[in-house]
Amino acid sequence: MLFVAFLLSILFLSAAGADSTAYEVLQSFDFPVGILPKGVTHYDLDASSGRFNAYLEGSCSFSWKVRIS
């Protein structure tokens, strides 16, 4: 189990290289880039928890069309 956590940490760190954009990081984990709006200025990726934060210059709003359980 510890090996799996270590391997995932390495994958997170390699995907979030200094030159990668937030959109490229999403693609590296097979997420569609369309889940983020245009204009992301920077991001944080915590390799230990997998927490991903994207930052915008302005506000952003969205709504769900499908209920997620």
Backbone hydrogen bonds in HBPLUS format (Angstrom, degrees):
<---DONOR---> <-ACCEPTOR-->    atom                        ^
c    i                          cat <-CA-CA->   ^        H-A-AA   ^      H-
h    n   atom  resd res      DA  || num        DHA   H-A  angle D-A-AA Bond
n    s   type  num  typ     dist DA aas  dist angle  dist       angle   num
A0005-ALA N   A0001-MET O   3.09 MM   4  6.44 160.7  2.13 152.4 156.8     1
A0006-PHE N   A0002-LEU O   2.95 MM   4  6.18 155.8  2.01 147.4 154.3     2
A0007-LEU N   A0003-PHE O   2.85 MM   4  6.06 159.3  1.89 150.8 156.5     3
A0008-LEU N   A0004-VAL O   2.91 MM   4  6.13 160.9  1.94 152.4 157.3     4
A0009-SER N   A0005-ALA O   3.01 MM   4  6.19 151.7  2.09 142.6 150.3     5
A0010-ILE N   A0006-PHE O   3.07 MM   4  6.39 154.7  2.14 148.3 154.5     6
A0011-LEU N   A0007-LEU O   3.03 MM   4  6.33 157.1  2.08 148.4 154.7     7
A0012-PHE N   A0008-LEU O   2.91 MM   4  6.16 160.8  1.95 152.6 157.2     8
A0013-LEU N   A0009-SER O   3.00 MM   4  6.19 164.2  2.03 149.7 153.9     9
A0014-SER N   A0010-ILE O   2.91 MM   4  6.09 158.1  1.96 150.7 156.7    10
A0015-ALA N   A0011-LEU O   2.97 MM   4  6.06 151.3  2.05 146.4 154.0    11
A0016-ALA N   A0012-PHE O   3.06 MM   4  6.17 137.4  2.25 142.3 153.1    12
A0020-SER N   A0017-GLY O   3.07 MM   3  5.30 159.3  2.12 110.8 117.4    13
A0025-VAL N   A0021-THR O   3.06 MM   4  6.38 154.8  2.13 150.6 157.3    14
A0026-LEU N   A0022-ALA O   3.08 MM   4  6.36 159.1  2.12 146.2 151.3    15
A0027-GLN N   A0023-TYR O   3.06 MM   4  6.33 162.2  2.09 146.5 151.0    16
A0028-SER N   A0024-GLU O   2.96 MM   4  6.18 148.0  2.06 144.0 152.6    17
A0029-PHE N   A0026-LEU O   3.06 MM   3  5.38 145.3  2.18 106.4 116.5    18
A0031-PHE N   A0026-LEU O   2.94 MM   5  5.04 167.4  1.96 142.6 139.6    19
A0030-ASP N   A0027-GLN O   2.96 MM   3  4.83 160.4  2.00 110.9 111.1    20
A0035-ILE N   A0032-PRO O   3.24 MM   3  6.08 171.6  2.24 122.7 123.6    21
A0036-LEU N   A0033-VAL O   3.21 MM   3  6.02 168.9  2.22 121.8 125.2    22
A0041-THR N   A0055-TYR O   2.75 MM  14  5.74 150.1  1.84 151.7 161.5    23
A0055-TYR N   A0042-HIS O   2.91 MM  13  5.50 160.3  1.94 172.7 166.7    24
A0044-ASP N   A0053-ASN O   2.87 MM   9  5.14 151.5  1.96 143.6 151.5    25
A0053-ASN N   A0044-ASP O   2.94 MM   9  5.14 163.5  1.97 148.2 152.9    26
A0046-ASP N   A0051-ARG O   2.89 MM   5  5.21 166.2  1.91 156.1 159.9    27
A0050-GLY N   A0046-ASP O   2.66 MM   4  5.33 148.1  1.76 157.7 167.6    28
